[in-house]
Amino acid sequence: MDRLNNKVAIVFGAGPNIGGTIAHFLAREGASVCVTDIKEEAALAAADFIRERGWEATGLACNARSDEDVKRAVAATVERYGRLDIVVNMAGRVHWDDVLNMKLDDWHDSVGSFATAGLLATQHGARAMLACGAQGSIIHIMSTAAHFGEADGAAYCAAKAALLNFARSAALDLAHHGIRVNTVTPCSMEHQLWSTMRDEMFAPDWEQPQRRGFYSRQEYLDQMPLRRFPRAADLAWATVFLASDESSCMTGADLAVDGGLRHKYPTWTPGRHDPLDIKDYARATRVTRYGEEQELLTELHGQPIDRS
């Protein structure tokens, strides 16, 4: 606790998983937090969650790829709290398709959204830090897609790779101002097992699609040296570290929060040596909202999970 006392943060992206959890942990460590999201209700819900626990937060609607919106959100944060020390960006739109079928509009939406949101968050955030005399910290949430090619993922991989190298360049541009820019890279997240991957986990008649770019969660888990997926809290703790003075000599760095996935030898499959069934893993997970565990996962959207 108290690692971020008297600091002010703005977080772009406020859902109850990654963005909201990061905002919650920043506030829990003493920061006053402005939480933004393109959906106003998401931003307000995150801020309410934080305030209900006794910490300071406000929620704002903001399209992170809109220059006017980001400028307005940063200005509102400074007006409310008097300064800005921390910027966290995880905004962007994901589109999946192979290169032969990729729609140009989807390509522009994905590639433009991540890089543009990164520029605007960094630019307006750094300007506000300079104006108030803060030697602040800017943190971009990445993906292993920034480091690898992925079938059906050309747009997403290109977008995240662009953001990664943008952050490195921004770190050099801002270093002489004392403003640090770092990144956090997760892989596929645990909460996806009970959100976007729920049918694969819990539908007894689910069959793996026969698609070139598709791999099952079992195949993914088999590649994880630590034998688990990262959780939103794992990313939040890494972000707290990068936001704090504990990382004051770090800039242009990328923290891999991926269970060892990125650094393992490609032909080594951990699951062959330490087998773990993905359905058993999923049944034992706990749903989290803003980083707090809920009840043991026994049903999803009112439907009992098949445990046979």
Residue, then its C-alpha position, 0 to 999 in steps of 0.5 A: m500500500d501507499r506506493l503511489n501516494n499523492k500521485v494522479a493517474i488516468v487510465f484509458g480503458a475501464g472494463p472490469n477485467i484489465g483496465g478496471t483492475i489496473a485502475h483499482f490497484l493504482a487507487r489502492e496504492g494511493a493514486s487518485v485515478c481518472v478512469t475513461d472508456i468509450k462507454e460512459e457506463a463502463a467508466l462510471a462503474a469502474a470509478d464507483f467500484i473504486r470509490e465504494r472501497g474508500w479510494e479516489a476515482t472519477g469516470l469519464a467517457c472518452n474515445a481514446r483515438s479522438d484527439e479532442d476526447v483525449k485532450r479533454a479527459v487529460a485536462a479534466t483530470v488535471e483540473r480535478y486533481g491538480r496534476l498528472d503523474i501516470v498514464v495507462n493506455m490499453a485502448g484499441r480495436v481488434h480484427w481477425d482475418d487472413v491477409l487474403n480476406m482482410k477488409l481494408d476498413d478493418w485493417h485501418d480500424s485496428v492498425g490506426s486505433f492502437a497506434t493512434a491511441g498510444l500517440l494521443a495518450t502519450q502526447h497529451g499525458a506528457r504535455a500535462m506532466l511537463a506543465c505541472g512539473a511531474q516526472g511521470s510514467i506512461i505505460h502501454i499494455m501490449s500483447t505477445a502479438a507485438h512480438f510474434g506473427e500469428a495466422d489470421g492476426a496480421a492486423y492485430c500483430a501489426a498494430k501491437a508491434a507499431l505500438l511497441n516501437f512507438a513506446r520505445s521511440a517515445a521513451l527516447d523523446l521524453a527521457h530528457h524530461g524525466i518522463r518514462v515510457n514502458t510497456v507490459t506484455p501479457c499473452s492470452m488472459e485467464h478471464q477469457l476462459w469464462s468470457t470469449m472462450r466460454d463455449e470451448m470451456f464449458a459447452p459439452d458439444w463444442e468442436q474445434p473449428q477447422r480453421r488455419g489460424f485457430y488453436s484451442r486453449q488446451e494447445y495454448l495452455d500446453q505452451m505455458p511454462l508456469r502452467r497458468f494464464p496471466r490474470a488481470a491482477d498480474l498486469a495490474w501489479a506490473t503496472v503499479f511497479l512501472a508507475s511507482d518510483e521503484s522503477s525510476c531508472m526504467t524506460g523503454a522497457d517491456l515487462a513480459v507477464d506471460g507465464g514464461l511463454r515468450h522466452k521458452y524454447p520454441t520446440w519445448t512443449p511444457g504440457r507434455h512434461d506437466p499435463l494439465d487439462i484445460k477444462d479442469y483448469a477452467r472449472a477451478t478458476r474464479v471470476t474476477r471483477y476489478g481484480e477481486e475474486q467472485e464466487l467459484l465459477t459454477e455457472l455462466h450467464g445463468q447456465p450451469i457449467d457441465r462438469s461431467 
